[in-house]
């Protein structure tokens, strides 16, 4: 079964200023590319810094407006945002077959309600119980280790530059497309970022 929902968790902390306009252009390119697979798939997207904001909530790809609101500031509340985004999906009508892309250029440093252990347990649970797939894109860190600590096996390092981010999102988009097109007979290796 193809994934019916896409969830994006995008860092907009102050250090993301180094990406220039790449977050805006990359997200819009990603959405356009995913429409080619199924433009009625649902998109949910969060941006986060010290606090998080839900930008889209279960919007069919065909109806998603251009992403324009990206002004980096603040710190990195990654774990709080992961918890909020997953719980919001689990409490809604489209809680299964979700593919989630997490992009951050740093480690969590301000979450108040969720820690690494709780985030990892939640991610592991939805992968096992609800057929979720996760892609972790990280800059300024060992993304493989960061992802493994979160129970995520699919990860990619990228340079903290506009070009690095655009390349990472294009790679992630190809991986998401593979996951969404995968039939029930696919192995767990579908959508690898290699």
C-alpha positions as CSV (number, residue, x, y, z in Angstrom):
1,X,0.0,0.0,0.0
2,X,1.4,3.4,-0.8
3,X,1.7,6.1,1.9
4,X,-1.4,8.2,2.0
5,X,0.2,11.0,4.1
6,X,3.4,13.0,4.1
7,X,4.6,14.8,7.2
8,X,7.5,17.3,7.1
9,X,9.2,18.6,10.2
10,X,11.4,21.5,9.2
11,X,14.0,23.4,11.4
12,X,13.7,27.2,11.3
13,X,16.0,28.0,14.2
14,X,18.4,30.9,13.9
15,X,21.3,28.9,12.4
16,X,19.1,28.0,9.4
17,X,19.7,31.6,8.1
18,X,22.8,30.1,6.4
19,X,20.4,28.3,4.0
20,X,19.1,31.5,2.4
21,X,15.9,30.9,0.5
22,X,16.7,27.2,0.0
23,X,14.1,26.1,2.6
24,X,11.3,27.8,0.7
25,X,12.3,26.7,-2.8
26,X,13.2,23.2,-1.6
27,X,9.8,22.6,0.1
28,X,7.9,23.9,-2.9
29,X,10.0,21.7,-5.3
30,X,9.3,18.8,-3.0
31,X,5.6,19.4,-3.1
32,X,5.5,19.7,-6.9
33,X,7.5,16.5,-7.2
34,X,5.2,14.5,-4.9
35,X,2.2,15.6,-6.8
36,X,3.4,13.5,-9.7
37,X,2.9,10.4,-7.6
38,X,-0.5,11.3,-6.2
39,X,-1.7,14.9,-5.9
40,X,-4.4,14.0,-3.5
41,X,-2.1,12.5,-0.9
42,X,-2.3,14.6,2.4
43,X,0.5,16.9,3.5
44,X,1.1,18.0,7.1
45,X,4.0,20.2,7.8
46,X,5.6,21.7,11.0
47,X,8.3,24.3,11.3
48,X,10.1,24.7,14.6
49,X,12.6,26.7,16.5
50,X,12.1,27.5,20.2
51,X,8.4,26.8,19.5
52,X,6.7,24.9,16.7
53,X,4.1,25.9,14.2
54,X,1.7,23.7,12.1
55,X,1.9,25.1,8.6
56,X,-0.3,22.6,6.8
57,X,-2.6,20.0,8.4
58,X,-3.8,17.1,6.2
59,X,-4.1,19.3,3.1
60,X,-4.3,17.4,-0.3
61,X,-1.2,18.1,-2.2
62,X,-3.2,19.5,-5.1
63,X,-4.5,22.2,-2.7
64,X,-1.3,23.1,-0.9
65,X,-0.5,26.8,-1.3
66,X,3.1,28.0,-2.0
67,X,5.2,27.8,1.1
68,X,6.5,31.3,1.8
69,X,6.7,31.9,5.6
70,X,10.3,31.1,6.7
71,X,12.1,33.5,9.0
72,X,14.8,31.7,11.0
73,X,15.2,32.6,14.7
74,X,15.4,31.0,18.1
75,X,16.7,27.6,19.3
76,X,16.0,24.0,18.5
77,X,13.0,22.2,20.1
78,X,13.2,19.1,17.8
79,X,11.9,16.5,20.2
80,X,8.8,18.6,21.3
81,X,7.9,19.1,17.7
82,X,8.3,15.4,16.8
83,X,6.0,14.5,19.7
84,X,3.4,17.1,18.7
85,X,3.5,16.1,15.0
86,X,3.2,12.4,15.6
87,X,0.5,12.7,18.3
88,X,-1.5,15.1,16.1
89,X,-1.4,12.5,13.3
90,X,-2.3,9.6,15.6
91,X,-5.3,11.4,16.9
92,X,-6.6,12.2,13.5
93,X,-8.3,10.2,10.7
94,X,-5.1,9.6,8.7
95,X,-2.8,8.0,11.2
96,X,-1.4,5.1,9.1
97,X,1.0,4.8,6.1
98,X,2.7,8.1,6.9
99,X,6.1,9.0,5.5
100,X,7.9,11.6,7.6
101,X,10.8,13.8,6.6
102,X,12.7,15.5,9.4
103,X,15.2,18.2,8.5
104,X,17.5,20.0,11.0
105,X,20.8,21.7,11.0
106,X,21.5,21.0,14.7
107,X,20.7,19.0,17.8
108,X,17.8,19.6,20.1
109,X,18.6,22.1,22.8
110,X,15.3,23.5,24.2
111,X,12.6,20.9,24.2
112,X,10.5,21.0,27.4
113,X,8.0,18.2,27.1
114,X,9.8,15.4,25.3
115,X,13.3,14.0,25.5
116,X,15.4,11.8,23.2
117,X,14.2,8.6,24.8
118,X,10.5,9.4,24.5
119,X,10.9,10.7,20.9
120,X,12.7,7.5,19.9
121,X,10.1,5.3,21.6
122,X,7.3,7.1,19.8
123,X,9.0,6.9,16.5
124,X,9.7,3.1,17.0
125,X,6.0,2.6,17.9
126,X,4.5,4.2,14.9
127,X,6.9,2.4,12.6
128,X,5.9,-0.9,14.0
129,X,2.2,-0.4,14.7
130,X,1.1,2.1,11.9
131,X,3.5,1.5,9.0
132,X,5.3,4.9,9.3
133,X,8.5,5.6,7.4
134,X,11.1,8.2,8.5
135,X,13.8,10.1,6.7
136,X,16.3,12.1,8.7
137,X,18.2,14.9,7.0
138,X,20.9,16.5,9.2
139,X,23.6,19.2,8.9
140,X,26.4,20.0,11.4
141,X,26.1,16.6,13.1
142,X,26.7,12.9,12.5
143,X,23.2,12.3,11.0
144,X,23.5,8.5,11.0
145,X,24.1,8.5,14.8
146,X,21.5,11.2,15.4
147,X,18.9,9.2,13.4
148,X,19.8,5.9,15.0
149,X,19.3,7.4,18.4
150,X,15.8,8.4,17.3
151,X,15.0,4.8,16.0
152,X,15.4,6.0,12.4
153,X,17.4,4.0,9.9
154,X,17.2,6.2,6.8
155,X,19.4,9.3,7.2
156,X,21.5,11.7,5.1
157,X,24.1,14.3,6.0
158,X,24.0,17.5,4.1
159,X,26.1,20.7,4.0
160,X,24.7,23.6,5.9
161,X,24.4,25.7,2.7
162,X,21.6,26.5,0.2
163,X,23.0,24.0,-2.3
164,X,23.4,21.4,0.4
165,X,19.8,21.7,1.5
166,X,18.4,21.7,-2.0
167,X,20.4,18.5,-2.8
168,X,19.2,16.9,0.4
169,X,15.5,17.6,-0.2
170,X,15.8,16.4,-3.8
171,X,17.3,13.1,-2.5
172,X,14.6,12.9,0.2
173,X,11.9,13.5,-2.5
174,X,13.1,10.6,-4.5
175,X,13.1,8.4,-1.4
176,X,9.6,9.5,-0.5
177,X,8.4,8.7,-4.0
178,X,9.9,5.2,-3.7
179,X,8.2,4.6,-0.4
180,X,4.8,5.9,-1.6
181,X,4.9,3.8,-4.7
182,X,6.0,0.7,-2.9
183,X,3.5,-2.2,-2.8
184,X,2.9,-4.4,0.2
185,X,5.5,-6.8,-1.2
186,X,8.4,-4.4,-0.9
187,X,11.1,-5.0,1.6
188,X,12.0,-2.7,4.4
189,X,14.8,-1.3,2.2
190,X,12.5,0.7,0.0
191,X,13.2,4.4,0.0
192,X,16.8,4.2,1.2
193,X,18.8,7.4,0.7
194,X,21.7,5.6,-0.8
